[in-house]
Amino acid sequence: MYQRMTCRDIYAYWDALRGEAASPMRSQIEPAAIRMALPDLFMLESTAEGDLSFRLVGTRMCALFGRELRGHSFDDLWAGGPNSNPVDIAQGVIAHESPVLMNLLGFFHDGETSRFEMLLLPIRSAEGLCDRLMGALVLEPGEPNLLTAQTLRYLYLERSRPLKGARPAATTGTPRNQSAAL
């Protein structure tokens, strides 16, 4: 039976890669090590205009939205919300090199909804600057598997929170909490 990686698994992989750094280098990511998650993963990069653009997008995520997302703005996925902007949250992940988990409600074209989790993890480029993030969009645990031909219209942010055990970009050399994850 096919098993998807959860946000917890993806976070654990990312956390192991970064070691004592606030975030790992892009070159450290080995797709074979997370092949079960690849359909759910995406990579965002900061543009010169300050936007976030999809650089890479997994096949399951594109299928959920019924279109290729590569090259499109991260902002295109979202319904407006009164309290917080997912794009601002993602830009904060990059600026502060601090991972975030978001709980989302996905609205399908047929009127159905499903709950999702989105993980946002900062990634450094070859120059050592944090200018990208790796993300994952997965069904929340307990949600039925989506065996529908319907596509997502948009996502709505219900809640976001920084992950425990995150370290600021400037590490102090103190031991980190190994038990903290998701």
Secondary structure as GFF3:
##gff-version 3
##sequence-region A 1 182
A	DSSP	alpha_helix	7	18	.	.	.	ID=ss1
A	DSSP	three_ten_helix	26	28	.	.	.	ID=ss2
A	DSSP	three_ten_helix	31	34	.	.	.	ID=ss3
A	DSSP	three_ten_helix	38	40	.	.	.	ID=ss4
A	DSSP	beta_strand	41	46	.	.	.	ID=ss5
A	DSSP	beta_strand	52	57	.	.	.	ID=ss6
A	DSSP	alpha_helix	59	65	.	.	.	ID=ss7
A	DSSP	three_ten_helix	74	77	.	.	.	ID=ss8
A	DSSP	alpha_helix	86	96	.	.	.	ID=ss9
A	DSSP	beta_strand	100	108	.	.	.	ID=ss10
A	DSSP	beta_strand	113	124	.	.	.	ID=ss11
A	DSSP	beta_strand	130	139	.	.	.	ID=ss12
A	DSSP	beta_strand	152	162	.	.	.	ID=ss13
###
